[in-house]
């Protein structure tokens, strides 16, 4: 079956302001995010991509734009099912404020039971994202063969939930995974099982250096975080 290259969107204006963007309109890449997107064609230069699939949100389409410009003819498809989690009433709020909400403990320790008021549950988020990946795998293989590679640009929690499914992890363990802005995660799907070939690869190592408030207390960044400074 197909090889899926999952790209999280580049760093956004919401990431740098510490806001949980969710599906809030108008969120764009910041200066660093634009630079990350500009570097993406070079990072994927050796990969024979047959298609690009994007979340409908602007920050994902902006991330893929340099890649599409570098590869004329590469088709772009917008897929609603890999849209950001619908955080409902949490959308647009400061993450620092949300830390005291009782729901945050559920999101951190028992995400399969988490449902955002006015939004969706994390189970529903994973189900739709995994369904989209499975459908696209079948479509890509049918149109281009089982050795085809395609790129899908989405969001941190979406990518983590897809990886958890590929690894056979319960959703309650998905907060152990991490995907920085514009990181590349690669899953090769086969008849027997998926193989995780890359996880959150940014090509740089500064993000590994411990820093204040970066997983020090074991808290996962809802939405994915802003990455290395």
C-alpha positions as CSV (number, residue, x, y, z in Angstrom):
1,X,0.0,0.0,0.0
2,X,1.0,3.7,-0.1
3,X,3.6,5.5,1.9
4,X,2.1,8.5,3.8
5,X,4.2,11.5,4.6
6,X,2.5,13.5,7.3
7,X,3.6,17.1,7.6
8,X,2.4,19.3,10.4
9,X,1.8,22.9,9.3
10,X,4.6,25.4,9.9
11,X,4.7,27.6,13.0
12,X,1.7,29.9,13.1
13,X,0.8,33.2,14.7
14,X,-1.3,31.3,17.2
15,X,1.6,29.0,18.2
16,X,3.8,32.0,19.0
17,X,1.1,33.8,21.0
18,X,0.3,30.7,23.0
19,X,-3.3,30.4,21.7
20,X,-5.1,27.2,21.0
21,X,-6.2,28.1,17.4
22,X,-8.4,25.2,16.6
23,X,-10.4,26.2,13.6
24,X,-10.3,29.9,14.3
25,X,-10.2,31.7,10.9
26,X,-7.4,34.0,10.0
27,X,-4.5,32.1,11.6
28,X,-1.5,32.2,9.3
29,X,2.1,31.1,9.3
30,X,4.5,33.5,11.2
31,X,7.9,34.4,9.7
32,X,9.5,31.3,11.0
33,X,6.7,29.1,9.8
34,X,7.0,30.6,6.3
35,X,10.7,29.8,6.3
36,X,9.9,26.2,7.4
37,X,7.5,25.9,4.6
38,X,10.0,27.3,2.1
39,X,12.5,24.6,3.2
40,X,10.1,21.8,2.7
41,X,10.7,21.2,-1.0
42,X,14.4,20.7,-0.4
43,X,13.7,18.3,2.5
44,X,11.4,16.2,0.3
45,X,13.4,16.6,-2.9
46,X,14.2,12.8,-3.2
47,X,10.7,11.7,-2.6
48,X,8.6,10.9,-5.8
49,X,5.3,12.4,-4.6
50,X,2.2,11.7,-6.5
51,X,-0.3,13.8,-4.6
52,X,-0.7,16.4,-1.8
53,X,-3.6,16.4,0.6
54,X,-4.3,19.3,2.9
55,X,-6.5,20.2,5.8
56,X,-8.8,23.0,4.7
57,X,-7.2,25.5,7.1
58,X,-5.1,28.3,5.8
59,X,-1.9,27.5,7.7
60,X,-1.8,24.0,6.1
61,X,-2.4,25.3,2.6
62,X,0.3,27.9,3.2
63,X,2.8,25.2,4.3
64,X,2.2,23.2,1.1
65,X,2.4,26.2,-1.3
66,X,6.2,26.2,-1.8
67,X,6.2,22.4,-2.4
68,X,3.4,22.8,-5.0
69,X,5.3,25.7,-6.6
70,X,8.4,23.6,-6.8
71,X,6.5,20.7,-8.4
72,X,4.2,21.9,-11.1
73,X,1.5,19.4,-11.8
74,X,1.5,17.9,-8.3
75,X,-2.3,17.7,-7.5
76,X,-3.6,19.2,-4.3
77,X,-6.7,17.8,-2.6
78,X,-8.4,19.4,0.3
79,X,-9.7,16.9,2.9
80,X,-12.1,18.0,5.6
81,X,-11.5,14.9,7.7
82,X,-8.0,15.9,8.5
83,X,-9.1,19.3,9.7
84,X,-7.9,20.5,13.2
85,X,-9.7,19.1,16.2
86,X,-12.8,21.1,16.9
87,X,-11.9,22.4,20.3
88,X,-15.3,24.2,20.6
89,X,-15.3,26.7,23.5
90,X,-11.6,26.2,24.0
91,X,-10.8,27.6,20.5
92,X,-9.0,30.9,20.5
93,X,-8.1,30.8,24.2
94,X,-4.7,31.1,25.8
95,X,-3.2,27.7,26.7
96,X,-2.0,29.2,30.0
97,X,-5.7,29.8,31.0
98,X,-6.8,26.3,29.9
99,X,-4.3,24.6,32.2
100,X,-6.6,25.1,35.2
101,X,-9.7,23.8,33.5
102,X,-10.7,20.3,34.9
103,X,-11.0,19.0,31.4
104,X,-7.3,19.5,30.8
105,X,-6.5,16.7,33.2
106,X,-8.8,14.4,31.1
107,X,-7.1,15.6,27.9
108,X,-3.7,14.8,29.3
109,X,-4.4,11.5,31.1
110,X,-7.5,10.0,29.5
111,X,-8.0,11.6,26.1
112,X,-10.4,8.9,24.9
113,X,-12.9,10.3,27.4
114,X,-12.3,14.0,26.5
115,X,-15.0,15.9,24.7
116,X,-14.7,19.6,24.2
117,X,-17.8,21.7,25.1
118,X,-19.3,23.0,21.9
119,X,-16.8,20.9,19.9
120,X,-16.0,17.2,19.3
121,X,-14.5,14.4,21.3
122,X,-10.9,13.3,20.8
123,X,-12.2,9.8,19.8
124,X,-14.2,11.4,17.0
125,X,-11.2,13.3,15.9
126,X,-9.1,10.2,15.6
127,X,-11.8,8.2,13.9
128,X,-12.3,10.7,11.1
129,X,-8.6,11.2,10.6
130,X,-7.8,7.5,10.4
131,X,-10.7,6.9,8.1
132,X,-9.4,9.6,5.8
133,X,-5.9,8.1,5.8
134,X,-7.3,4.6,5.0
135,X,-9.4,6.0,2.2
136,X,-6.5,8.0,0.7
137,X,-4.2,5.0,0.9
138,X,-6.6,3.0,-1.1
139,X,-7.1,5.7,-3.6
140,X,-3.4,6.4,-4.1
141,X,-2.6,2.8,-4.5
142,X,-5.4,2.3,-7.0
143,X,-4.3,5.3,-9.1
144,X,-0.5,5.0,-8.7
145,X,0.5,1.6,-7.4
146,X,1.5,0.2,-4.0
147,X,4.9,1.9,-4.0
148,X,3.5,5.4,-4.3
149,X,4.2,8.2,-1.8
150,X,2.0,11.1,-1.0
151,X,2.1,14.0,1.4
152,X,-0.6,15.1,3.8
153,X,-0.5,18.4,5.7
154,X,-2.4,18.5,8.9
155,X,-2.3,19.4,12.6
156,X,-0.4,18.2,15.7
157,X,-3.2,16.2,17.4
158,X,-4.4,14.8,14.1
159,X,-0.9,13.5,13.3
160,X,-0.4,12.1,16.8
161,X,-3.8,10.2,16.6
162,X,-2.9,8.7,13.2
163,X,0.5,7.6,14.5
164,X,-1.1,6.1,17.6
165,X,-3.4,4.1,15.3
166,X,-0.5,2.9,13.1
167,X,1.4,1.7,16.2
168,X,-1.6,0.0,17.7
169,X,-1.6,2.4,20.7
170,X,-4.7,3.2,22.6
171,X,-5.7,6.8,22.2
172,X,-5.0,7.3,25.9
173,X,-1.3,6.9,25.1
174,X,-1.2,9.4,22.2
175,X,0.0,12.3,24.4
176,X,3.4,10.5,24.6
177,X,3.9,11.4,21.0
178,X,5.0,14.8,19.7
179,X,5.1,16.6,16.3
180,X,6.8,20.0,16.1
181,X,5.7,22.6,13.4
182,X,6.7,21.5,9.9
183,X,7.9,18.2,11.2
184,X,7.7,15.2,8.9
185,X,6.3,11.8,10.0
186,X,6.4,8.9,7.6
187,X,4.2,5.8,7.8
188,X,4.5,3.0,5.2
189,X,1.3,0.9,5.1
190,X,1.4,-2.7,4.1
191,X,-1.1,-5.6,4.0
192,X,0.2,-6.9,7.3
193,X,0.9,-3.8,9.3
194,X,2.0,-0.1,9.1
195,X,5.6,0.7,9.7
196,X,6.6,4.0,11.3
197,X,9.7,5.2,9.5
198,X,10.0,8.8,10.8
199,X,8.3,10.6,13.7
200,X,8.4,14.3,14.1
201,X,11.5,14.8,12.0
202,X,12.5,18.5,11.6
203,X,16.1,17.9,10.5
204,X,17.4,19.9,13.5
205,X,18.4,19.0,17.0
206,X,18.0,22.3,19.0
207,X,14.5,21.2,19.9
208,X,15.9,18.3,21.9
209,X,17.7,20.6,24.4
210,X,15.7,20.7,27.6
211,X,14.1,24.1,28.2
212,X,11.6,25.6,30.6
213,X,8.0,24.4,30.2
214,X,8.9,21.9,27.4
215,X,7.5,18.6,28.8
216,X,9.4,19.3,32.1
217,X,6.2,18.5,34.1
218,X,5.0,15.8,31.7
219,X,2.3,18.0,30.2
220,X,1.6,17.5,26.5
221,X,1.0,20.6,24.3
222,X,-2.6,20.5,23.2
223,X,-2.7,21.3,19.5
224,X,1.0,20.5,19.2
225,X,3.0,23.5,20.6
226,X,5.3,26.0,18.9
227,X,8.4,23.9,18.6
228,X,12.0,25.0,19.4
229,X,12.5,28.7,20.0
